[in-house]
């Protein structure tokens, strides 16, 4: 987590039931648990750390604002996600900080950059794939 501000200050949609559950990375080394906090907020347990997450859809991209709850500075990560049609595979990729610099201090500027770069293949970092366990 490296950003000081969220993508959007409020969730852009409700929690999606099919995302809730326990997930394991394809290589079996990483675990992700997604739980509902309320109608619009997820609590995420990822490799021993706790995060708060919500949908921040921009330019028809399924983005999520993820806030680190373990650190004192409570910084944010920006993540795009894709759930398979059968709901058993989840792909996550972070936004590349070379395209959306972490020095930005204004959500409107973040939204503008994400919108401008929606078709840019450099916008996203490495992909991690998870399989649903339960």
N, C-alpha and C positions, 0 to 999 in steps of 0.2 A: 504494500500500500504506500503510495507516494504522493497522492494529490491532497491538497488542503481543503478542497471543496467538492461537494457532490456534483454529478452531472445535472440532475434536477433536484430541486429542494423537496419535492414531494413525489411519491410513487405515481407512475403513469398508468398503472393497472393493478388489479387485485392479485393476491397469491394464486399461483396455478397449482392445483392439487397434484398433477402428474409430476411435478418437480420434487414434491415432498418425499422423503425416504432416505435410505442409506445407499451410498454410491461408492464404488471402488474403482480406482484407475485401472486402465487396461493392463498395466504392468504389475498390478497388485500392490504397489508400494504406497499409494495415497488413498486416504479415506475422507469422504465428504458426507456429512449428515445435514440434510435440509429440513427444518421444522418451521411451522407457522408460529409467529408471535401474535399477530392480529390479522385483520383482513388484507393488509397490504405489505406487511413486513415479515421477512424470513429471519430466523436465527440460523447461522451456518456454523457448524463445527468442522474445521478443516485441519487435519494433522496437528491436533492439540490446541489450536487457537479458535477463539470465538469471534464471529463477525455478525454484523447486522446488514441485511441486504434488501433492496427493493428494485422493482422494475423502473428503468429510466429510458423508455423507448424514444429514439430520435431517428428521424429520416427512415422510418420503417425498419430500423435495426433493433433486434431484441437485446437491448443493453441493460446492464444492472449496475447500480451503485452499491459498492461493498465497503463497509466501514469496519476497520480493525477495532475491536473492543478491548483487546489485551494491552495495547500500547497506550502510553499517556497522551500522545499527540492525536490519537484517534483518526489517523489519515484514511483516505479513501483509495480504492482501486476501481477501475472501470473495466467491466467484463462483458463480452458478447457471448451469448449461449445459443446452442441449437439442440433441441430435443428430437430424437428420431421419431418417426411416425408411430412406432409401436410403444414408445415411452420407456424403452429399456436402455438407451444410450444417450448420454449427455456430453456435448462437446463444449469446452470453455476456452476462450482466448482472451488475454489481456489486451487493452489498447496500448499501442506503441507510444512511449513517451517522446520519441523523436518526431512523431506527427502531432501529438497533443502534448506539448511541453508541460512538465509538472509545475513550472513557475506560474502558470495561469492562476489568477486569483478571483475569477469571475465566471459563474456558471453559464452565463449567456455567451461568453467567449468560447467556452468548452463546447456548448451546443453548436455554435457556428462552425467551429473546426470539425466537429464530428459530421455535421451535415455536408460541409464542403468536401470532406474526404470519404464519404460513404462508399464510393466506388474504388477507392485507393487500396490496392492489395497490401501496401505497407502499413495500413492502419492497425492491423492486428499482429500480435506476437505469436509465439508457439502455441499450438493447440494441445490440450490435455483431454483425453477421452475417458469417461467414466461409464461403468455398467451398473445398473440398478441391482442391488442385492435384495432389498425388501421395501 
